Amino acid sequence: MTSHLHPFLLRLKSLFRKRHANREIAEELEFHQELLRDKLRRQGVPEQRVNAEMRRTFGNANRWHERLRELWQFRWLENFLRDLSFSARMLRKSPGFTAVALLTLALGVGANTAVFSLINGLLLRSLPIPNAGQLAVLRMEEGGPNPEYSFCTPFFRSLENRHEVFENVAAYNDDTLQVQGKSGNENVRGALVSGQYFATLQTQPILGRYLTPEDDQQGGNPAGLGVVISETFWQTWFNRATDVVGRKLIIANTPFTVVGVMPRSFIGADPTQRPQIFAPLSADPILDAPRDHINAGFHAWWLTVIARMQPGVTLTQANAALLAISGPILHGSEADPSYIADGDKNHFHFGAEPGSGGYTYARTLFRQPLVVMFCMCGGILLLACLNLASLLMARGAARERELATRLAMGATRTRLVHQLLVESLLIATIGTALGLALAPIVSHSLGTMLMGGSMAQSAQLDTSLDASVFLFAAVISIVATLLIGLVPAMQATSGDLNEHIKEGQHASKAHQRRKLLPRMLMAFEVALALVLVAGAGLLATSLVKLYKSGAGFDPKGLVNIAFSMDKQQLEGDQLMQTYQQIDEDLSRQPGVKSVSFEFIVPLSHRGWNGRYSAPGGKPQIMWMNAVGPKYFETMRIPLLFGREFTWSDTKASGLKIILNQSAARLLFPDRSAIGQQVINPREKISFEVVAVVGDTKYRDMRTPASAIGYVPMQQDEQPKPSLSAVVRLDGSQAPLAGAARSIASRLAPTIPAPIMTTADEVMNKALSTERMMALLAVFFAACALLVTAIGLYGTLAYATARRTSEIGIRMALGAQRAGVIAMIFRENATVAILGSAAGLVAAILASRALASFLYETSPRDPWILIGSVIALAAIASLASLLPALRAARIEPITAIRYE
């Protein structure tokens, strides 16, 4: 082994001491020459014959140097370093080409890496906990197309103690907690967790202990209610005090004791949330009062359930065990008999799926849009590689004589291909590095846009670069090297040496045949660009139609101010008087035209529904909202018949309801709804219809206007409803925000500061996924057009420059400048026509994948397809213009002398 290691170490040493190694080689060669010279002299050989024998024995000294270097150095590494240095010099000599190549590739790599970072953070990355592969996410299946991941308390408690295949079973619910700070109550991101939660995630606290099943009891453990806090919360609220364990936190006006601190790396079981406080699940009636999800039983589906499988247990075994216990749990729970019957009919059962990445609803919501975006990014990268391959092919064609000369002087084709691939590798590596530098900024912006829209404001996504992202970038770099370098390198070194070296070789028939491949690549590039442009047109048109469809109310100048009233002392009529005072105070603010209140903010993805019927009719599902006086005036929803609510519409005055047009047609299709009764069969109560108003969108912009019923806020069944003030404003919002905080601190000093958002912001968030996809698609389409223009221009410019002699001869023989311009234009016209024809077919086929994202837009919209073709034709014309004009200005005499 030592005999093999010593030569390796000598070779390794020579890499860093080249001059010293060369000097040693020269000294060794000179030593052997002196030995031979002395031997010959001792033998009496004349001096002339000595010199001749020396030349015959040793030959060229430089050749001996090369052979010895090959013995004592890594030849392949030396060649690679030489090729790298030569490639760097060649790229420095062509700064325009280098800049275009690097920016084009950086764009493709950066977009792909940014979107892959999103996919990695949301779909692929495991939770930062030990043995994450043993986690499973539990679900329920009831015969529908999609499984259900929200559990009720009875089902979870029945599963919690089932340890046939699971070590631990835990549940959690992300929540916003009102924590008493120095300046009053503050909203803090938290989570309610069951007793086995921390044991399931197997992460130890850095201080104290974590919550156990003993803490998950009504009233907490014998010492009282305990909570675990995050390291970030420990730092910001307690300044990393070492005695934090045992201190009190006032949450929802109730004292809790800090029992432990979790490390900063612990993010919980939802990768999009970062809870600062972990409270026992059993404390829900206190923390979410007046709501009580635990005692609501089958009326509250609020828990996400995870489990840790026992060592050696597979997911198949876990699913088999869950299937066996599903029936007994369903029948043994205190469920509605009709629900049990439906469950049996639909083959209700529990299931498990891999849970190494935890569970987040965002995964279900954004999986398909991210895959579509990633395909678009792949198209941009492929387009960039095709563009660079075409440019390198044209550039290699211009170097044919140089490469042929090197082949004639003894260089092998393999060696030249290797050198050209190293140049491609250098471009790909630098382009990838630039893309990686841009990726974190882009991915963070995309993540903020994605999570800030359809999810809660507290949601966030970790899009940081990790080993998976770097591996992805490395694969991209290798693939890009092969895509952009292999074909140009093979073509540049192929063909007849004599043909390449001869003068005027550019006009040869062989060369004419060799122009076919670049044209095919450019046609494919045009086709791919057309697919991206058509896709962008479809998504942009769909987004415009979504905005134009309208929400049914006027969002301009509309502001929502959310008041969290559920933890303060007032309730019922006293709380309504407070809301009325807030109404009066806000109405006096400068620029305020009208004020009202609402429980559900339209387009916020929240909802409240129930079954209602006309007398003697069949119960129908109807969406509900509790609103205040002048609500429809403030929202500018047309009042078709009847009257608005007033402050006198209390429970004592009789239950009232206002229906929108869809609800009125649903419940009373053959008569006027005014004065009719709407019955809630479950609660056995009825409402008098006092008005019919226009239709509005409820939860999102895509869903058509639903049947909606509005009840007066004073008649809301909740004792402490948290409502949002709706303010119609004409002027700046900044003074109103300060006024709202001042009013809240005066009338309800214990509540957190109210949160103000505009209706436009809510609408934009409701369309965040569509906006992001449309904006990215338009951006990618613009990049595709730019890259295609660069490719067409570069390829045509190289081709025109190489035809200088031919063009000069044509003009010397009488060709007109207009004819020359037309001839050059035809070069790109053929490519553009063929590419557009192929692109139209591909765009029609690919547009089917976008059908689910489109709104009132056909995937085969002829106007969008025609517009895409026109855009590509315009780009091809612009790319052809400059080379054509340059060709028309060629002087015949100069051109004939060109060769």
Disulfide bonds with the S-S distance in Angstrom:
none
